[in-house]
Amino acid sequence: SPIPPHKHIHTLMQRMALWAASFVFAAVWPCAFSVTRYSIAEEMERGSVVANLAADLGLDLNSLQDREVKLDIFTNKRYLDFNKKTGELYIVENINREYLCPAKPTSCFLKLDVVIENPLRIFNIELGITDINDNAPHFRRDKVELDVSESAAPGERFSLPNAVDPDVGINTIKTYKLSASEHFTIEIQTGSDGTQYVDLVLTKSLDREETAAHHLILTAVDGGVPVRSGTAIIVVRVQDTNDNPPRFDNQIYTMNMTENTPVEIVYSFTLYTDKGTHPLLGSCKVVVHVTDVNDNYPEISIQSVKNTVPENIPVG
């Protein structure tokens, strides 16, 4: 059956609208999906020129004066602006790479669209932000305390906290250094992601009675120019194992006293006390010689015995 005239007109209008939309999309497509890329260093001064967009995109400066130009920047800050008189794209706000890309990716881009009306044209711009060495390494804690037993054997390792550096590439942490010490050194290990881990290594046995605490300085150094660094104080507190019993000046003490020496007379001895946290016992011998005094009278004991003796008993 023939198509009613009103339906034919409706179908024709739909096709015309589709053709018009297709024409507009086709006009915009080549520009919207071609990307122009630039690269600048972070922290450039305000007013610094990024590029001459008019020259790079083939735009006529005279025609730009009567057309509206908008920058659609995919961020919450307006970092850039466009000068219609010169055709230049320039910086209006400080661009900090660590703020823009806090996850420390190897690449950091600021993406924007340049929209020019009458006629409509859209240009995609990608602005690569390269890192500069504007951050020094730092430790989350300025002071780290470790408890190490004096019985620990040389070669034992103790993990130390890593420093952090928001910069990337050569500008991030390159190595660690430890202040001079006869008891400790450090060893650095690198993980699969490039992160460096630091261990404190005991090189000489500890003696708490000699040194109760060791104060060291750990320094993190980056690879930028100029070199930047950060430090942390490492305090190693030596824990006692009580390997020193108390002792006297002499192992044997000899004393002379008279037998009538009054009670509660005090005799002193020099004793070195135990420095350990769990006291040990010490001992010595004391020999006392008691001398006699003439404090006793002689005693005579006489007993009376009766006996009969004849008068003619021989002599002897």
Buried (B, 14 or more C-beta within 10 A) or exposed (E): EEEEEEEEEEEEEEEEEEEEEEEEEEEBEEBBEEEBEBEBBBEBEEEEEBBBBBEBBEBEEEEBEEBEBEBEBEEEEEBBBBBBEBBBBBBBEEBBBBEBBEEBEEEBBBEBBBBBEEEEBBBBBBBBBBBBBBBBBBBEEEEBEBEBEBEBEEEEEBEBBBBBBBBBEEBBBBBBEBEEBEBBBBEEEEEEEEEBBBBBBBEEEBBBEEEBEBEBEBBBBBBBEEEBBBBBBBEBEBBBBBEBEBBBEEEEBEEEEEEEEEEEEEEEEEEEEBBBEEEEEBEEEEEEEEEEEEEEEEEEEEEEEEEEEEEEEEEE
